[in-house]
Amino acid sequence: MKPVRAVTLWWVLLLVSRLGATMTESLEEASFYYGTFPLGFTWGVGSSAFQTEGAWDQDGKGPSIWDAFTHSRKGNVLGEETADVACNGYYKVQEDVALLRELHVSHYRFSLSWPRLLPTGVRADGVNKKGIQFYSDFIDALLNSNITPIVTLHHWDLPQLLQVNYGGWQNVSTANYFSDYASLCFEAFGDRVKHWVTFSDPRTMAEKGYETGHHAPGLKLHGTGLYKAAHHVIKAHAQAWHSYNNTWRSKQQGLVGISLNCDWGEPVDITNPKDIEAAERYLQFCLGWFANPIYTGDYPQVMKDHIGRKSAEQGLDMSRLPAFSLQEKSYIKGTSDFLGLGHFTTRYITERNYPSRQGPSYQNDRDLVELVDPNWPDLGSKWLHSVPWGFRRLLNFAQTQYGNPPIYVTENGASQKLHCTQLCDEWRIQYLKGYTNEMLKAIKDGANIKGYTSWSLLDKFEWERGYSDRYGFYYVDFNKKNRPRYPKASVEYYKKIITANGFPNPQEVESWYLKALETCSINNQMLAAEPFLSYMQIMTEIMVPTVCTLCILIAAVLLMLLLRSLS
């Protein structure tokens, strides 16, 4: 079945599901499904190196583009925050592995820091042995706790010298340097790591790094930079996959995939062909941009048509969307052993034509508008609403569109709600419950979903938002030097889902919620009392030695007086 026909069939099925249902949900989606996940389904949490490790210049690590971006002090990050210390994860490996054991997860998805392993980004310039040892010890610690490592090679923190010397992802040579870096990782860790993710959410990396400038390296190359960066990222992914396939797979028996983030796009009016086309276009410009080349060999036709037409109208001789040669299409097609899928929320989509004279931009190229339903639960971040049913639709769309690939959900989570009790994150529990249940329904529909990674283990540095957004199961006190971690209510709830491998019955699931809130209430009281306890500890540390010293002095004086009287 050709991709276009598959998409058309998908929207026909969606129309059928929407007719005779409520305005936003089908009858089945409105009901909770009690049942269990397939045997062997894997549960985990995730993080990334730059957001958690800290130790930005320790033990031979080179600078990344995010180090440069945060250190520039140009208002790039809320509150001028940096990730120089972040969660101090570099020095708290054993403590964080203990948290993973407490959660009962079966896998942990984390990323390697390219500049920690290759300070200049170039393997020929030298490998940082301390970086190799750090990650090797970390992987061993996970395996010793029966936790499977799922390792991301690149989560946005490109070595700064590759940006300075070559222009980063604007230069195709960066793809070659990435392939060398990937080969080093396969060589050093592939005997123990069997699940590799080449890139995490490259769409956001390209759009915010090279289009809007909101992320490192902070470039605003409107309508051109992001397409060129993505083009080179796709080539880099394919090179890394072929490197593993040709050299390492037979010995290591691992899997290599990519993690693509996409919100679900729902047509405002499912009976309006233009809204349906706009929603499909939204998904193709989001998920299809990277998935289509990997699964079919080329960009989605709708991207080529829209960007090509607008480029011509803007007086350009060539499309702003780069083209793959026939040889490159063949080389890229099929370079994924699984599809990593990140998802957080949903948008309603309707068509809007943007005149080409407004100038080149990714937003204008799509000719659509994103809307939200005011009735959707509003979470902590402005962009994030809880819309569980969209998750099921995205999973089924990916399954239909790309030929039923094995899917690992690589990111899904909710940020801190404003005006809340710190550890009693009941809104995250509701989000987790709703989204994992829609994933279970998608499996029942036939989607080949192998595992789920909730985002994230810890509160951490959230890119341009600094430390204002909190996604963690564990609360991190960033005001304290040692960055202590405290469990939120969602820890208790997620543990129950994992242990039961799903949702056994209404009574038991309700008891999980009550138990979680009870636990967080106790933890909150302890957290509130901590300043007093810390004060008492300090006083004790001061008073006890002082009193002991005074007692010794008094005893000595009394002894002297006694001896003098006897003499």
C-alpha positions as CSV (number, residue, x, y, z in Angstrom):
1,M,0.0,0.0,0.0
2,K,1.4,3.4,-0.9
3,P,1.9,5.9,1.9
4,V,-0.6,8.4,0.5
5,R,-3.4,5.8,0.2
6,A,-2.6,4.6,3.7
7,V,-3.0,8.1,5.0
8,T,-6.3,8.5,3.1
9,L,-7.6,5.3,4.5
10,W,-6.6,6.4,8.0
11,W,-8.7,9.6,7.7
12,V,-11.7,7.6,6.4
13,L,-11.4,5.4,9.5
14,L,-11.1,8.4,11.7
15,L,-14.2,9.9,10.2
16,V,-16.2,6.7,10.9
17,S,-14.9,6.8,14.5
18,R,-15.9,10.5,15.0
19,L,-19.4,10.1,13.6
20,G,-21.8,9.0,16.3
21,A,-19.3,10.0,19.0
22,T,-18.9,13.1,21.2
23,M,-17.3,16.2,19.7
24,T,-13.9,15.3,21.1
25,E,-13.9,11.6,21.9
26,S,-15.3,8.4,20.5
27,L,-17.4,6.3,22.9
28,E,-14.6,3.8,23.4
29,E,-12.0,6.5,24.1
30,A,-14.3,8.0,26.7
31,S,-14.3,4.8,28.7
32,F,-11.4,3.4,30.7
33,Y,-10.0,0.0,29.6
34,Y,-9.0,-2.4,32.3
35,G,-6.5,-5.0,31.2
36,T,-2.8,-5.8,31.0
37,F,0.1,-5.2,28.6
38,P,1.7,-8.0,26.7
39,L,4.2,-10.2,28.4
40,G,7.7,-8.7,28.1
41,F,6.4,-5.1,27.7
42,T,9.1,-2.9,29.1
43,W,8.6,0.1,31.4
44,G,11.0,2.9,32.0
45,V,11.9,6.5,32.6
46,G,14.2,8.8,30.8
47,S,16.6,11.8,30.9
48,S,19.3,13.4,28.9
49,A,23.0,14.2,29.7
50,F,22.9,18.0,29.4
51,Q,19.8,18.3,31.5
52,T,21.0,16.3,34.4
53,E,24.7,15.6,34.6
54,G,26.3,19.0,35.4
55,A,30.1,18.7,35.7
56,W,30.2,20.7,32.5
57,D,34.0,21.2,32.4
58,Q,35.1,18.3,34.7
59,D,37.3,15.3,33.9
60,G,38.2,16.4,30.4
61,K,34.7,17.2,29.0
62,G,34.7,19.7,26.2
63,P,32.1,22.5,25.8
64,S,28.8,21.9,24.0
65,I,26.7,24.4,22.0
66,W,24.4,24.5,25.0
67,D,27.2,25.4,27.3
68,A,28.0,28.3,25.0
69,F,24.3,29.2,24.6
70,T,23.6,29.4,28.4
71,H,26.9,31.1,29.2
72,S,26.3,33.9,26.8
73,R,24.0,35.7,29.2
74,K,22.0,37.2,26.4
75,G,18.6,36.3,27.8
76,N,18.6,32.9,26.1
77,V,17.4,31.0,29.2
78,L,14.8,32.0,31.7
79,G,16.5,33.5,34.8
80,E,19.9,33.3,33.0
81,E,20.2,29.8,34.4
82,T,22.8,27.3,33.2
83,A,23.2,23.5,33.4
84,D,26.7,23.8,34.9
85,V,25.6,21.7,37.9
86,A,22.0,20.8,36.9
87,C,21.0,17.7,38.9
88,N,24.7,17.0,39.7
89,G,24.0,13.6,38.2
90,Y,27.7,13.1,37.2
91,Y,28.5,12.6,40.9
92,K,25.2,10.9,42.0
93,V,25.1,7.8,39.8
94,Q,24.6,5.3,42.6
95,E,21.9,7.4,44.2
96,D,20.0,7.7,40.9
97,V,20.3,4.0,40.1
98,A,18.8,3.4,43.6
99,L,15.8,5.7,42.6
100,L,15.4,3.6,39.4
101,R,15.3,0.4,41.5
102,E,12.7,2.1,43.8
103,L,10.5,2.8,40.7
104,H,10.7,-0.9,39.6
105,V,11.5,0.2,36.0
106,S,12.8,-2.4,33.6
107,H,14.7,0.1,31.5
108,Y,16.3,3.6,31.7
109,R,16.7,5.8,28.6
110,F,19.5,8.3,28.9
111,S,21.9,10.1,26.5
112,L,25.6,10.2,26.2
113,S,27.4,13.6,26.1
114,W,29.3,13.7,22.8
115,P,31.7,16.4,24.1
116,R,32.3,14.4,27.3
117,L,33.6,11.5,25.1
118,L,35.2,13.5,22.3
119,P,36.0,17.0,23.7
120,T,36.4,18.6,20.2
121,G,33.7,16.4,18.6
122,V,36.3,14.8,16.4
123,R,37.6,11.3,17.2
124,A,40.9,11.8,15.5
125,D,41.6,14.6,18.0
126,G,41.5,12.2,20.9
127,V,39.1,10.3,23.1
128,N,38.4,11.3,26.7
129,K,39.1,8.1,28.7
130,K,37.5,9.5,31.8
131,G,34.3,10.0,29.9
132,I,34.4,6.4,28.5
133,Q,35.0,5.1,32.1
134,F,32.1,7.2,33.5
135,Y,29.5,5.8,31.1
136,S,30.9,2.3,31.3
137,D,30.6,2.3,35.1
138,F,27.0,3.8,34.7
139,I,26.0,1.1,32.3
140,D,27.4,-1.6,34.6
141,A,25.5,-0.1,37.6
142,L,22.2,-0.3,35.6
143,L,22.8,-3.9,34.5
144,N,23.8,-4.9,38.0
145,S,20.3,-3.7,39.1
146,N,18.6,-5.6,36.2
147,I,17.8,-2.3,34.4
148,T,18.2,-2.3,30.6
149,P,20.1,0.7,29.3
150,I,18.4,2.4,26.2
151,V,21.1,4.8,25.1
152,T,20.6,8.0,23.0
153,L,23.7,9.1,21.1
154,H,22.7,12.7,20.6
155,H,20.2,14.7,22.6
156,W,21.0,18.3,21.3
157,D,24.4,18.9,23.0
158,L,26.6,19.2,19.9
159,P,30.3,19.8,20.7
160,Q,30.9,23.5,20.4
161,L,34.0,23.2,18.3
162,L,32.0,21.5,15.6
163,Q,29.7,24.5,15.5
164,V,32.6,27.0,15.5
165,N,34.8,25.2,13.0
166,Y,32.2,23.7,10.6
167,G,28.8,25.4,11.3
168,G,27.3,22.4,13.1
169,W,24.4,20.7,11.4
170,Q,24.5,23.2,8.6
171,N,27.5,21.3,7.3
172,V,27.3,17.8,5.9
173,S,30.7,17.0,7.4
174,T,29.1,16.9,10.8
175,A,27.3,13.7,9.7
176,N,30.7,12.1,9.2
177,Y,31.9,13.2,12.6
178,F,28.7,11.8,14.1
179,S,29.2,8.5,12.4
180,D,32.8,8.3,13.9
181,Y,31.3,9.2,17.3
182,A,28.6,6.5,17.0
183,S,31.2,3.9,16.0
184,L,33.2,4.8,19.2
185,C,30.1,4.3,21.3
186,F,29.3,1.0,19.7
187,E,32.8,-0.2,20.2
188,A,33.1,0.9,23.8
189,F,29.6,0.0,25.1
190,G,27.9,-2.2,22.5
191,D,28.8,-5.4,24.3
192,R,26.3,-4.3,27.0
193,V,24.0,-1.8,25.3
194,K,21.4,-3.5,23.0
195,H,19.1,-0.5,22.3
196,W,20.5,2.5,20.6
197,V,18.7,5.8,19.7
198,T,20.7,7.9,17.3
199,F,18.8,11.2,17.7
200,S,16.2,12.5,20.2
201,D,13.5,14.8,18.7
202,P,15.6,16.1,15.8
203,R,12.6,18.2,14.6
204,T,12.7,20.4,17.7
205,M,16.5,20.5,17.5
206,A,16.4,21.8,13.9
207,E,13.4,24.1,14.3
208,K,14.4,25.8,17.5
209,G,18.1,25.7,16.9
210,Y,18.2,26.9,13.2
211,E,14.8,28.6,12.6
212,T,13.5,30.4,15.7
213,G,16.9,30.6,17.6
214,H,15.2,29.7,20.9
215,H,17.6,26.8,21.3
216,A,21.4,26.4,20.8
217,P,23.1,27.3,18.6
218,G,20.5,30.2,18.4
219,L,20.5,30.7,14.6
220,K,17.5,32.3,12.8
221,L,17.9,31.0,9.3
222,H,14.2,31.3,8.5
223,G,12.8,28.7,6.1
224,T,16.2,27.3,5.2
225,G,18.4,26.4,8.1
226,L,16.1,23.9,9.7
227,Y,15.6,22.0,6.5
228,K,19.4,21.8,5.8
229,A,20.1,20.7,9.4
230,A,17.4,18.0,9.3
231,H,18.8,16.8,5.9
232,H,22.2,16.3,7.4
233,V,20.8,14.7,10.6
234,I,18.9,12.1,8.5
235,K,22.1,11.3,6.6
236,A,24.0,11.0,9.9
237,H,21.4,8.7,11.3
238,A,21.6,6.4,8.2
239,Q,25.4,6.4,8.4
240,A,25.3,5.3,12.0
241,W,22.8,2.6,11.3
242,H,24.8,1.2,8.4
243,S,28.0,1.3,10.6
244,Y,26.2,-0.8,13.2
245,N,24.7,-3.1,10.7
246,N,27.9,-3.7,8.8
247,T,30.4,-3.9,11.7
248,W,28.7,-4.6,15.0
249,R,25.3,-6.2,14.6
250,S,26.5,-9.8,14.1
251,K,28.6,-9.6,17.3
252,Q,26.4,-7.5,19.5
253,Q,22.9,-8.4,18.4
254,G,21.5,-4.9,19.2
255,L,18.9,-2.6,17.7
256,V,19.3,0.9,16.3
257,G,16.4,3.4,15.9
258,I,15.6,7.1,16.2
259,S,13.3,9.0,18.5
260,L,10.8,11.3,16.8
261,N,8.5,13.6,18.8
262,C,5.1,14.7,17.5
263,D,1.8,15.9,18.9
264,W,-1.4,14.6,17.4
265,G,-3.1,16.9,14.9
266,E,-6.9,16.5,14.9
267,P,-9.0,18.2,12.1
268,V,-11.3,20.9,13.5
269,D,-14.0,19.7,11.2
270,I,-13.7,16.0,10.3
271,T,-16.2,16.4,7.5
272,N,-14.2,19.2,5.9
273,P,-11.7,17.9,3.3
274,K,-9.5,21.0,3.7
275,D,-9.2,20.5,7.5
276,I,-8.4,16.8,7.0
277,E,-5.7,17.7,4.5
278,A,-4.3,20.3,6.9
279,A,-4.2,17.8,9.8
280,E,-2.5,15.3,7.5
281,R,0.0,18.0,6.5
282,Y,0.6,18.8,10.1
283,L,1.6,15.2,10.8
284,Q,3.8,14.9,7.7
285,F,5.7,18.2,8.5
286,C,6.2,16.9,12.0
287,L,6.6,13.1,12.1
288,G,6.8,12.3,8.3
289,W,9.7,14.9,7.9
290,F,12.1,12.3,9.4
291,A,10.1,9.1,9.4
292,N,9.3,9.1,5.7
293,P,12.9,9.2,4.5
294,I,13.8,6.4,6.9
295,Y,10.8,4.2,6.1
296,T,10.2,5.0,2.4
297,G,13.3,6.7,1.2
298,D,12.2,10.3,0.7
299,Y,10.4,13.3,2.2
300,P,6.6,13.3,2.3
301,Q,5.2,14.4,-1.1
302,V,3.1,17.2,0.6
303,M,6.3,18.7,2.0
304,K,8.0,18.7,-1.4
305,D,5.0,20.2,-3.0
306,H,4.3,23.0,-0.5
307,I,7.9,24.0,0.0
308,G,8.8,23.7,-3.7
309,R,5.8,25.9,-4.7
310,K,6.4,28.6,-2.1
311,S,10.2,28.6,-3.0
312,A,9.3,29.2,-6.6
313,E,6.9,32.0,-5.7
314,Q,9.7,33.6,-3.6
315,G,11.9,33.7,-6.7
316,L,14.2,30.9,-5.8
317,D,15.7,28.6,-8.5
318,M,15.6,25.5,-6.2
319,S,13.3,24.4,-3.4
320,R,14.4,25.3,0.1
321,L,13.8,21.6,1.0
322,P,17.0,19.8,0.0
323,A,16.6,16.7,-2.3
324,F,18.1,13.3,-1.8
325,S,19.8,11.6,-4.7
326,L,18.6,8.2,-5.9
327,Q,21.6,6.6,-4.2
328,E,20.9,8.5,-0.9
329,K,17.2,7.4,-1.0
330,S,18.2,3.8,-1.3
331,Y,20.9,4.2,1.4
332,I,18.5,5.9,3.9
333,K,15.4,3.7,3.4
334,G,15.0,1.0,6.0
335,T,17.6,2.3,8.4
336,S,15.6,1.7,11.6
337,D,15.1,-1.4,13.7
338,F,12.4,0.3,15.7
339,L,10.5,3.6,15.7
340,G,11.0,5.7,18.9
341,L,7.9,7.9,19.4
342,G,7.7,10.9,21.7
343,H,4.4,12.5,22.4
344,F,3.0,15.0,24.9
345,T,-0.2,16.6,23.7
346,T,-2.7,17.3,20.9
347,R,-3.8,20.2,18.7
348,Y,-6.8,20.9,16.6
349,I,-5.8,21.8,13.0
350,T,-7.5,23.9,10.4
351,E,-6.2,25.3,7.1
352,R,-4.9,28.8,6.6
353,N,-3.0,29.9,3.5
354,Y,0.0,32.1,4.2
355,P,1.1,34.2,1.2
356,S,4.6,33.4,0.0
357,R,5.4,37.1,0.0
358,Q,5.5,36.9,3.8
359,G,8.9,35.3,3.4
360,P,10.3,31.8,4.0
361,S,9.4,30.1,7.2
362,Y,8.5,26.6,8.5
363,Q,5.3,27.8,10.0
364,N,4.1,29.5,6.7
365,D,5.2,26.5,4.6
366,R,2.6,24.3,6.4
367,D,-0.4,26.5,5.7
368,L,-2.3,25.7,8.8
369,V,-3.3,26.9,12.3
370,E,-3.0,25.0,15.6
371,L,-5.8,25.4,18.1
372,V,-6.6,24.0,21.6
373,D,-9.9,23.2,23.2
374,P,-10.4,25.5,26.3
375,N,-12.0,22.5,28.0
376,W,-8.8,20.4,27.8
377,P,-7.0,20.2,31.2
378,D,-4.3,22.8,31.4
379,L,-1.0,21.6,32.7
380,G,2.0,23.6,33.9
381,S,3.5,24.6,30.5
382,K,1.5,26.8,28.2
383,W,1.9,24.4,25.3
384,L,0.9,21.3,27.2
385,H,-2.7,20.1,27.6
386,S,-3.8,16.6,28.7
387,V,-5.5,15.0,25.7
388,P,-5.0,11.2,26.2
389,W,-7.1,10.1,23.2
390,G,-4.7,11.9,20.8
391,F,-1.9,9.5,21.9
392,R,-3.9,6.5,20.7
393,R,-4.5,8.1,17.4
394,L,-0.9,9.0,16.9
395,L,0.2,5.5,17.7
396,N,-2.3,3.9,15.3
397,F,-1.3,6.5,12.6
398,A,2.4,5.6,12.9
399,Q,1.6,1.9,12.8
400,T,-0.5,2.3,9.7
401,Q,1.7,4.8,7.9
402,Y,5.1,3.0,8.4
403,G,4.2,-0.7,8.0
404,N,3.7,-1.8,11.5
405,P,7.2,-1.1,12.9
406,P,8.1,-2.1,16.5
407,I,7.4,1.1,18.5
408,Y,9.0,2.3,21.7
409,V,7.4,5.2,23.3
410,T,10.5,7.2,24.1
411,E,9.0,10.3,25.8
412,N,5.7,11.1,27.4
413,G,5.0,13.2,30.5
414,A,3.6,16.2,32.2
415,S,5.2,19.2,33.8
416,Q,4.6,20.8,37.1
417,K,1.2,22.4,37.6
418,L,1.3,25.9,39.0
419,H,0.0,26.6,42.5
420,C,0.5,23.0,43.7
421,T,1.8,21.1,46.6
422,Q,5.3,20.2,45.6
423,L,5.2,16.4,46.0
424,C,1.4,15.8,45.6
425,D,1.4,15.7,41.8
426,E,-2.1,14.3,41.3
427,W,-2.4,15.9,37.8
428,R,0.7,13.9,36.7
429,I,-1.0,10.8,38.0
430,Q,-4.1,11.5,36.0
431,Y,-2.0,12.2,32.9
432,L,0.0,9.0,33.4
433,K,-3.1,7.0,33.9
434,G,-4.9,8.4,30.9
435,Y,-2.0,8.2,28.4
436,T,-0.8,4.8,29.4
437,N,-4.4,3.5,29.1
438,E,-4.7,5.0,25.6
439,M,-1.5,3.2,24.7
440,L,-3.0,-0.1,26.0
441,K,-6.0,0.6,23.7
442,A,-3.6,1.2,20.8
443,I,-2.0,-2.2,21.5
444,K,-5.5,-3.7,21.5
445,D,-6.1,-2.0,18.1
446,G,-3.0,-3.9,16.8
447,A,-0.1,-1.4,17.2
448,N,3.2,-3.1,17.8
449,I,4.3,-1.2,20.9
450,K,7.2,-2.8,22.8
451,G,7.9,-0.4,25.7
452,Y,7.1,2.9,27.3
453,T,9.4,5.6,28.7
454,S,7.9,8.2,31.0
455,W,9.5,11.6,31.0
456,S,11.3,12.1,33.3
457,L,13.2,10.5,36.2
458,L,14.2,13.9,37.8
459,D,13.3,17.5,37.7
460,K,16.0,18.9,35.5
461,F,17.3,21.8,33.3
462,E,14.5,22.4,30.8
463,W,16.4,24.2,28.0
464,E,15.2,27.8,27.5
465,R,12.8,27.4,30.4
466,G,15.7,26.9,32.9
467,Y,14.4,25.2,36.0
468,S,10.9,26.6,35.9
469,D,9.3,23.5,34.4
470,R,9.4,20.3,36.4
471,Y,8.7,16.9,34.7
472,G,10.3,14.6,37.2
473,F,9.0,11.8,39.3
474,Y,11.5,13.0,41.8
475,Y,11.6,16.6,43.1
476,V,15.1,18.1,43.0
477,D,15.9,21.0,45.3
478,F,18.1,23.2,43.0
479,N,18.7,25.6,45.9
480,K,20.9,23.1,47.7
481,K,24.4,22.3,46.7
482,N,24.0,18.5,46.8
483,R,20.7,18.6,44.8
484,P,18.7,16.3,47.0
485,R,15.9,14.2,45.4
486,Y,12.4,13.7,47.0
487,P,9.8,11.2,45.6
488,K,6.5,12.7,44.4
489,A,3.1,10.9,44.6
490,S,3.5,9.7,41.0
491,V,6.4,7.5,42.0
492,E,4.1,5.3,44.0
493,Y,1.4,5.3,41.3
494,Y,3.8,4.4,38.4
495,K,5.3,1.6,40.5
496,K,1.8,0.1,40.8
497,I,1.2,0.3,37.0
498,I,4.6,-1.4,36.4
499,T,4.1,-4.1,39.0
500,A,0.6,-4.9,37.7
501,N,1.7,-4.5,34.0
502,G,-1.4,-2.5,33.4
503,F,-4.8,-1.9,35.1
504,P,-6.3,-5.0,36.8
505,N,-9.7,-3.7,38.0
506,P,-11.4,-0.4,39.1
507,Q,-11.1,-1.0,42.9
508,E,-7.4,-1.8,42.8
509,V,-6.5,1.2,40.5
510,E,-8.5,3.6,42.8
511,S,-6.6,2.2,45.8
512,W,-3.3,3.1,44.0
513,Y,-4.4,6.7,43.7
514,L,-5.4,7.0,47.4
515,K,-2.1,5.3,48.5
516,A,0.0,7.6,46.4
517,L,-1.6,10.8,47.8
518,E,-1.2,9.4,51.3
519,T,2.5,8.8,50.7
520,C,3.1,12.2,49.2
521,S,1.3,13.9,52.1
522,I,3.8,12.2,54.5
523,N,6.7,13.1,52.3
524,N,5.5,16.7,52.1
525,Q,5.4,17.0,55.9
526,M,9.0,15.7,56.0
527,L,10.1,18.1,53.3
528,A,8.4,21.0,55.2
529,A,10.1,19.9,58.4
530,E,13.5,19.6,56.8
531,P,14.7,23.2,57.4
532,F,13.9,22.8,61.1
533,L,15.6,19.3,61.2
534,S,18.6,20.7,59.3
535,Y,18.8,23.6,61.8
536,M,18.6,21.1,64.7
537,Q,21.3,19.0,63.1
538,I,23.6,22.0,62.7
539,M,22.9,23.0,66.3
540,T,23.6,19.5,67.4
541,E,26.8,19.4,65.5
542,I,27.9,22.7,67.2
543,M,26.5,22.1,70.7
544,V,27.5,18.5,71.3
545,P,31.3,19.1,70.8
546,T,31.0,22.4,72.7
547,V,29.3,20.8,75.7
548,C,31.7,17.9,75.7
549,T,34.7,20.3,75.6
550,L,33.2,22.3,78.5
551,C,32.6,19.1,80.5
552,I,36.2,18.0,80.0
553,L,37.5,21.4,81.0
554,I,35.3,21.5,84.1
555,A,36.4,18.0,85.0
556,A,40.0,18.9,84.6
557,V,39.6,22.0,86.8
558,L,37.8,19.9,89.5
559,L,40.5,17.3,89.3
560,M,43.2,19.9,89.8
561,L,41.4,21.4,92.8
562,L,41.0,18.0,94.3
563,L,44.7,17.2,93.9
564,R,45.7,20.5,95.3
565,S,43.4,20.0,98.4
566,L,44.9,16.6,99.0
567,S,48.4,17.9,98.8
